[in-house]
Every structure is written in C-alpha cells, then in structure tokens.
C-alpha cells in the first residue's frame, strides 16, 4: 500500500507552507521589466514528466509523427507540454519572448536528451502581440516540419490590480493582445494548414469561472478564451473535423505565478482541496489526452484541472 501519495517532490516546499524558497523566488522574479519569470530561476522543482505517484511518464506513441506549435513553450505549462508531446512521438515548435532564450534552449536540450535525439524542438523567439508575428510563426513552422497537427496557444501574461480605476489602459490592451488576440491570429493562420483529425488546445483558467477580482484583465481574457474555444469548435468541426478544446488550470507552480503575484497571493497556491499547487505535468498530461485519439469524440469542451475546486 502506498502511503506517500502524492510523491514527496509534488509537495516539497509547499506543505507545510510557506517555504522560504518560494518567497525568495517571488522577490527575485517579481520585478517590473523582467516579467514573465524564468524557469531557470525557480527555487523549487516544477515537475514536467513524473506522475504524482512518483513514477516517470512513459510514452506509448500516441502522437507519433505529429507536429505541434506551442506558444509560451519555454517554461511552466508549455514546457511540460512540449516534453510530453516529444515523449509521445511529436516534434514541436515552441514560441517564446527573446528574453526567454535560455529557458527555450533548456527545453530543446532536455527533449533531445529524453528522446535520444529522435524528437526535434524548433525554437522561434517572437513577441505575439501582432497578427503578422503569429502568421510568421505558422509559416516558419511549416517550412521546418511541413505539416501542423496540433496547435496549443498557451502564452499569457497577468499582473495584479485591485482597483479598476487604477488599472492602466495600456496594461488592459497588452493583456488582451497576448492572452486572446494571439489565439485568434494564430488559429486564423494555422487552421487552413491543419488536416482532418487535428487538435487545437487552448489554455483557459479557473479564474474565468470564479471571477478573480485582483486579475480583472487576465480573468476577462480567460473567459473570452472559453467562448472562443466553443465558437471555433462549432465553426470548424463539421467541415474540417478539427477538434477545439480548452484546459482550465487552477494554481500551478510556474514562473508566471512567482513573477506576477504578491507574497500574500503566493500563499493562496495551497488553497485547493488537495492543499497543494498543481505541477505543469498535471496539465501536460491533459494536453496529451486532448491532442491524441483518446479524445476523438470530444470538442468544444473545457476541462477543469484545479485540485478539487468544484466548478459548475
């Protein structure tokens, strides 16, 4: 009988809380002009490819021969998705800001090591706040891989704000450009090139359903993503047979959290009924499910992955 579930690496530094390491990480990462945070600066271990029972993720060829684009693939959730996709047989293009080059190189090197050089990660440093940039990503991916089967618009930004009267219009508009406009632009460019049976996986959030008051702009964009996912699915499923689904994570230990939250908000990372944050792998495995034939009869849905918070 297994008594140490979840495995220690899933709770270390979070239970009991707070651990000085994560508070120090917040101090080092939450600096204006240096966001989003860096994977390399995480002081605790974010789990990418190990199950909560401590066993390593083992692929079974679910995505063999597939080619994917993952925005925000250099760190956090996007990093884990790229790694698990590779373990399952897919090559990926990951998109990231130029300032995140080292984290992106780490993903490429880890995938190469993990797969014995069998899988490829194509790196594109690109700010996705324009339509032309999003189209360029799709064009460059197709030049490298020749096909596109899986699209994961995942890149996002957030900043705390507790009063609508002090929320800068520039921040509101930038958040929309990154969090939802780039979804529209990259899907618009990608869909004509995606064969029947392809999958688009968007990244929503629990905040779209609970109305998080200190992330007004971010929360609004995540609600838009849910609606975008449903509407796009309805628009293209019958004709193109491309499935479109969303994942709505709860608190997940990623650089975005420690680089944008105050210390008091960081404390809420252990608030779900499971009394710990999730790890990127716990979103990555859901992305594999939605990208694979395991979910062939699922589209227009939003899967909640939040440690037990009930969303109706």
C-alpha positions in Angstrom: 0.0 0.0 0.0 1.3 3.4 -1.0 1.3 5.8 1.9 3.4 8.6 0.5 0.9 9.9 -2.1 1.4 12.3 -3.7 5.1 11.7 -4.1 7.3 14.0 -2.0 8.5 16.0 -4.9 4.9 17.2 -5.5 4.6 18.7 -2.1 8.1 19.6 -1.1 8.3 23.3 -0.4 4.5 23.7 -0.4 3.4 21.6 2.6 3.8 22.9 5.2 3.7 26.4 3.8 5.3 28.9 3.3 8.7 27.7 2.4 11.3 30.5 2.4 12.5 29.4 -1.0 9.3 30.3 -2.8 9.1 33.7 -1.1 12.7 34.4 -2.1 11.8 33.3 -5.6 8.9 35.8 -5.6 11.3 38.5 -4.5 13.8 37.7 -7.3 11.3 37.1 -10.1 8.6 39.8 -9.5 10.5 42.7 -11.0 9.0 45.2 -13.4 10.5 44.9 -16.8 11.7 41.4 -16.2 8.4 39.5 -16.5 7.4 36.8 -17.2 9.7 35.0 -14.8 12.4 32.5 -15.8 12.3 28.7 -15.4 16.0 28.8 -14.5 15.3 31.0 -11.5 12.7 28.7 -9.9 13.9 27.7 -6.4 11.6 24.7 -6.0 11.2 21.9 -8.5 8.4 22.2 -11.1 7.5 18.7 -12.3 7.4 18.2 -16.0 7.3 14.4 -16.7 6.7 12.5 -13.5 3.3 11.3 -12.2 2.0 12.2 -8.8 2.8 8.7 -7.7 6.5 9.3 -8.4 6.7 7.2 -11.5 8.1 8.6 -14.7 5.9 9.4 -17.6 6.3 6.7 -20.3 5.1 7.3 -23.8 3.1 4.9 -25.9 3.3 6.6 -29.3 0.1 8.5 -29.0 1.4 11.4 -31.1 3.8 9.5 -33.3 4.7 11.6 -36.4 2.6 14.6 -35.3 3.9 18.2 -35.5 2.8 20.9 -33.0 3.1 24.6 -32.3 3.1 25.6 -28.6 3.2 29.2 -27.7 4.9 30.0 -24.3 6.7 26.7 -24.6 9.8 27.7 -22.9 8.6 27.4 -19.3 5.8 26.3 -17.0 2.9 24.5 -18.6 4.1 25.0 -22.2 7.5 23.4 -21.3 5.8 20.3 -19.9 3.5 20.0 -22.9 6.5 20.2 -25.3 8.3 17.5 -23.3 5.3 15.1 -23.0 4.5 15.6 -26.7 8.0 14.6 -27.6 7.9 11.5 -25.3 4.7 10.6 -27.2 6.5 11.0 -30.6 5.7 14.5 -31.7 8.0 17.3 -32.9 7.2 20.8 -31.7 7.8 24.4 -32.5 7.9 26.4 -29.2 7.4 30.2 -29.3 8.7 32.5 -26.6 10.0 36.0 -26.0 13.6 36.8 -26.9 14.4 37.3 -23.2 13.5 33.7 -22.6 16.1 32.2 -25.0 18.0 30.3 -22.3 14.8 28.6 -21.0 13.9 27.7 -24.5 17.3 26.2 -25.2 16.9 24.1 -22.0 13.6 22.7 -23.3 15.3 21.8 -26.6 18.2 20.1 -24.9 16.0 18.2 -22.4 13.8 16.8 -25.2 16.9 15.8 -27.2 18.3 14.0 -24.1 15.0 12.5 -23.1 14.3 11.1 -26.6 17.8 10.1 -27.6 17.8 12.7 -30.3 14.7 11.2 -32.0 12.5 14.3 -31.5 13.0 17.9 -32.5 12.1 21.1 -30.9 12.1 24.1 -33.2 12.8 27.4 -31.5 11.1 30.7 -32.5 11.7 33.8 -30.5 8.7 36.1 -31.2 6.5 38.6 -29.5 3.0 37.5 -30.4 1.2 40.8 -30.0 0.7 41.4 -33.7 -1.1 39.4 -36.4 2.0 39.4 -38.6 4.1 37.8 -35.9 1.5 35.0 -35.4 1.4 34.3 -39.2 5.2 34.3 -39.3 5.3 31.6 -36.6 2.9 29.3 -38.6 4.9 29.9 -41.8 8.3 29.2 -40.2 6.9 26.0 -38.5 5.6 24.8 -41.9 8.9 25.5 -43.5 10.6 23.4 -40.8 8.2 20.5 -40.4 5.9 20.6 -43.5 2.7 19.9 -41.5 0.8 21.1 -38.5 -1.4 18.7 -36.5 -1.6 20.2 -33.0 -1.8 23.9 -32.0 -1.5 25.0 -28.4 -1.9 28.7 -27.9 -0.7 29.0 -24.3 1.4 32.2 -23.9 -0.1 34.6 -21.4 0.6 37.5 -19.1 -1.0 38.7 -15.9 -0.4 41.5 -13.3 -2.2 42.1 -10.0 -4.5 45.0 -9.7 -7.1 45.6 -7.0 -9.0 48.7 -8.3 -10.4 49.2 -11.8 -9.8 52.9 -11.5 -6.0 52.3 -11.3 -5.8 49.6 -14.0 -3.8 51.2 -16.8 -5.5 51.1 -20.2 -2.1 50.0 -21.7 -1.9 47.0 -19.4 -5.5 46.1 -20.3 -4.8 46.2 -24.0 -1.5 44.4 -23.8 -3.1 41.6 -21.8 -5.8 41.2 -24.5 -3.1 41.2 -27.2 -1.2 38.4 -25.6 -3.9 36.4 -23.9 -6.7 36.3 -26.6 -5.8 38.3 -29.7 -2.8 36.0 -30.4 -5.2 33.0 -30.1 -7.4 34.4 -32.9 -4.4 35.4 -35.1 -2.5 32.1 -34.8 -5.6 30.0 -35.2 -6.6 32.1 -38.3 -3.2 31.4 -39.8 -3.0 27.7 -38.8 -6.4 26.3 -39.5 -6.1 26.3 -43.3 -3.0 24.1 -42.9 -4.3 21.6 -40.4 -5.6 18.2 -41.7 -8.7 16.5 -40.5 -8.2 14.9 -37.1 -6.1 17.8 -35.9 -6.4 19.3 -32.5 -6.4 22.9 -31.1 -5.9 23.1 -27.3 -6.4 26.5 -25.7 -5.4 27.5 -22.2 -8.2 29.0 -20.1 -8.2 29.3 -16.3 -10.2 28.7 -13.2 -10.3 32.4 -12.9 -12.7 32.7 -15.8 -15.3 30.8 -13.7 -14.7 32.3 -10.2 -14.2 35.9 -11.4 -10.9 36.6 -9.7 -11.1 40.3 -8.6 -7.4 41.1 -8.5 -6.8 39.9 -12.0 -9.5 41.8 -13.8 -7.9 42.0 -17.3 -6.4 38.4 -17.1 -9.7 36.9 -15.9 -11.7 38.6 -18.6 -9.4 37.3 -21.3 -9.6 33.8 -19.9 -13.4 34.0 -20.1 -13.0 35.1 -23.7 -10.9 32.0 -24.4 -13.6 29.7 -23.2 -16.1 31.4 -25.5 -13.6 31.4 -28.4 -13.0 27.7 -27.9 -16.6 26.8 -28.0 -17.4 29.1 -31.0 -14.4 28.0 -33.1 -15.2 24.3 -32.4 -18.8 24.9 -33.6 -17.5 26.7 -36.7 -14.9 24.2 -37.9 -15.7 20.7 -36.5 -18.3 19.6 -39.1 -16.5 20.8 -42.2 -12.8 20.5 -41.2 -13.1 17.9 -38.4 -10.5 19.8 -36.3 -11.3 19.4 -32.6 -11.0 22.5 -30.3 -10.9 22.2 -26.5 -9.7 24.2 -23.6 -8.0 23.4 -20.3 -8.7 25.5 -17.3 -5.9 25.1 -14.8 -6.1 26.1 -11.1 -3.0 27.2 -9.3 0.1 25.6 -11.0 3.6 26.2 -9.9 5.1 28.1 -12.8 7.4 31.2 -13.2 4.3 33.2 -14.2 3.0 32.8 -10.6 6.0 34.0 -8.7 6.9 36.8 -11.2 3.4 38.4 -11.0 1.9 37.6 -7.6 2.5 39.4 -4.3 3.7 37.4 -1.4 0.2 37.4 0.2 -1.2 36.0 -3.1 1.5 33.4 -3.3 0.1 31.9 -0.1 -3.1 31.0 -1.9 -1.2 28.5 -4.1 -2.1 25.8 -1.5 -5.8 26.8 -1.3 -7.4 24.0 -3.4 -8.9 21.0 -1.5 -5.8 19.0 -2.3 -3.8 21.6 -0.3 -1.0 21.9 -2.8 -0.4 23.6 -6.1 -0.5 21.6 -9.3 2.6 20.9 -11.3 3.0 21.5 -15.1 2.9 17.8 -15.8 -0.7 17.7 -14.4 -1.7 20.0 -17.3 0.6 18.4 -19.8 -1.0 15.0 -19.5 -4.4 16.5 -20.2 -2.9 18.2 -23.3 -1.7 14.8 -24.5 -5.2 13.4 -24.0 -6.8 16.2 -26.0 -4.1 16.0 -28.7 -4.5 12.3 -29.2 -7.1 9.9 -30.5 -8.1 9.2 -26.9 -10.3 12.3 -27.2 -11.6 11.8 -30.7 -15.2 12.4 -29.7 -14.5 15.5 -27.5 -14.7 19.0 -28.9 -15.9 22.4 -27.6 -15.2 21.4 -24.0 -13.3 23.0 -21.1 -11.6 20.6 -18.7 -11.0 21.8 -15.2 -7.7 20.8 -13.6 -7.6 22.6 -10.3 -7.0 20.3 -7.4 -10.6 19.8 -6.4 -12.3 23.2 -6.7 -15.8 22.5 -7.9 -16.8 24.4 -11.0 -20.4 24.2 -12.2 
